Every structure is written in C-alpha cells, then in structure tokens.
Amino acid sequence: PRRRVNPGFQGQLKLYEAMGCAVDSSSALYKRYRLEMLTERDPELQDLPREVFAVDPTRICQTPNTEVLYRCRKCRRALFRSSSILSHTEGSGPTAFAHKRITDPAQLSGGGREKCTSYFTEPVQWMEPALLGVMEGQLLCPKCMSKLGSFSWRGEQCSCGRWVTPAFQIHKSRVDEVRTLSAGNFQPAKT
C-alpha cells in the first residue's frame, strides 16, 4: 500500500522552507500559521497565550525608525506598528464577489482605486478583551471607542477578494500612518 505524508506536516515543511529553513517568529507567515493552529486547538478561545499578542505600542517608549506607527484617526491613540501587519497576496478584486452580481464594468475594473482598503494585523494587546471567547466582533479604539474594523477567527474577505483567516481587519480610513523620529516626535508617513 502507498503511504502519504500528512497534509498538515507537508504544510509545516513548506512554511519552514519559505522562512529560509529557520523558525522566524517575527515572520508574517509564521504569525498567521500560529493563529490558525490556535483556533484549531482551542475553538472556545477562552485562554489565548500572551505571546500571540503584539505589544501595545503605548507600552513601549520608542518605536524603531524603520517602522511606521498607526494611530486612531479620531483620538490619535497608537494602535499598532507596521511589523504587526500580516500581508496577503492580492485577490481577483470585485470579480471574487460574484454572488453580489456586480455588473457595472467600471466596478469590476476597480476604477483605479486602491484594492485593499484594510490592514489585516496580528492581534495586539489592546484587542484581548474583545477577542476572548468570541468568534467575531467589532474592533473599537481602546481610548475613544470609535469603530476601527472587525475580527473573525473564521476569516473575512478583503476588498481585493482574498479570504484572510483569521482576520483582524482595521480599515485604512480609520487610522493615520506616522513615522517616529529618534527624539520621540512623530511625522506623517509618506503615502
């Protein structure tokens, strides 16, 4: 009889190869894999390990100059760093939403607009109270309570058409990008 390698183990080997044959815990690929495994092991999501959460940017005095900081557009509270963004390959755009029956050719072509209208991040410490024991919900600014986006451990579809699992989605229109200067001052990031 033919023997086959367990698909889960094959996936781990591919991940290991993609990380350059080393375990890189800062890799977006590794972070996404860890989150997926977490939902499989603990479907109730009652006790999330501390290491799953990125450090709240307000708890660290300084952000490295190479990183962009993202703040609430309404109250300016620091929310996450660029290192917390888990990028994804772009989907096929509005054609992926065939069930919504978009027939306007201008809508299908994208009209020159940015395809991904949200950032998908790893969970950040300030999100923890909203995530425990809940499969999906809203993400609110911890300071002013304005809606920033949503989360779903089952996944959500990005505006580009790609399905992202799990999804911690922050709308780009709700945050500002700022680069930090060595003196601790901020300047708007070039977009």
N, C-alpha and C positions, 0 to 999 in steps of 0.2 A: 504494500500500500504506500501511496505517496504521502509524504509529510509536508506540512506547510508551516511557515513561520507565523506566529500570532500577529495579526494586523496591528495591534497596539504596540508590540515590540518593534515592528517594522517602522511605525511612525516615530518611535523614540530614536531609532537609529538614524532616520532621515533628519530629525531635529538636531541630533548630535553632529552629524555631518555639516548641516547648514551653519552651525555655530563654530565651525573650524575644528571639529574633534576635541572640543573642550566644553565644560559646563560653564556657560556665561550667564550668571543670574541677572545681569543687567540687560541682557538681550530681550528685545520685544517678543521674539519668537518663544523664548523660554518663559517669559511672564505670562503670555497667552496660554501656553501649554499648562503651566501651573494652575491657572484659574480654571481651565477646562477640567483638569483632574480633581480639583477641589469640589466642583459641582457633582462629579460622579461619585466621589467618596462620601460626601455629606449633603444629600439632597435637601435636608431641612435647613441647612445654612445657619445653624444656631451658634456655632463656635468657630469663627473664622480665625486662622492663625495670624498673629501680629505681622509676620513677615510678608503677608500678601499685600499689605497696605503700604503705599508710598508715604514717606514722611510728609506731614503737613508743612508747606513752605513757610508758614508763620512761626514754626518752631525752630527754624534754623536761621541764624543771624544773617548769613550771606549765601547768595546763590552764585555758583561759578560763572565767570564772564561768558563762557561758551553756551550757557543755557538761556533760554527765553522763559520768562515767568508769565503766567496767565492769571489775570485778576478779573474779578467780577466787574462788569461794566458799570453797574449801578453804584456799588459802595466801595469799590477798589480793593476789596479783600483778596489777598493772594490765595489762589486755589490749587494750582499745580504747575509743574515745570515741564519743559519740552521733553525731558527724559521719561516722563510718565505717559507720553502719547504712544499708543500701540498702533502703528500704521498698518494699513491693509492694502492689498492690490485692488486697483480700481475696477469696479464692476462695469456692466454694459450700459449703465445710465438708465434713463426712463424706460427703455425697452424692457428692462428687467421687471417693470411693474405692469406687465401685460394684463393682469387681472383688473387693473384700473381703467383699461381701454382708452389710453391716450391716443387720439387720432390726429391731433394737430401736429404737422410736420415740424413746426418751429419748436414745439415742446420736446419732440423726440430728438432733435438735433442738439438740444441743450441751449441754443440761443447764445453761445459764448459765455455763459455763466459758469462759475466755479462748480465742479461736480460734487465734491464733498463739502457739505455745509456744516458738518460737525467734526469735533475731535472725539476719537474713541481712546479712552485712557485706561490705565490700571486703576484700581480703587485707591483713593487717597484717604488718609486717616480721618478727615472730617466727614467722610461719607459713611463711616461704620455704623452709626445709629440707624441710618435709613436702610442699610443692607441686611441686617441681622434677621434671619427667619422669614425673609420676604423674597419672593422670586423676581418681582419687578416693581417699579415705582418711579417717582419723580426725584430728581436731584435738585435740591434747593441750596442757595448760598447760605452757609452757616451763620453769616452775620446779618444780612438784610432779608433773608428768606425769599429772595426773588428766584423764579424758576430758571435753572441753568440748562436742564436737559432731563434725561431719564436713564434708567438702568434696567437691564433684563438679563438674568443669568441664562435664560434660554436663547438670547440673542435678539438683535434688531437689524433691520435693513438700513444701510447708509443711503443717502440720497444718490450716490453713484451707482446703486444697485447691488453692491456687495453685502452679503449677510455676515455680520460680525457676532461671534459668540465667545464668551459672554460679552455684553455690551454695557459700557459706562460712557454714555454719549453726552457730550457738552456742546451745545450749539455755539458756533463761532460768533454769531451775532450777540451773544450774551457775555462775551469776555473780551478783554483787551490784551494784546501782547506787549510786554515790556522787557527790555534788556537791562540787566543790572550793571552798574558801574562799580569799580573797586571801592569807592567811598560809600557805597550803600545807597546811592541815588538811583533813580530809575529814568530811563528814556524810552519813548515809544519804539517798538521794533519796526524795522522797515518791512513793509508787506508788498 
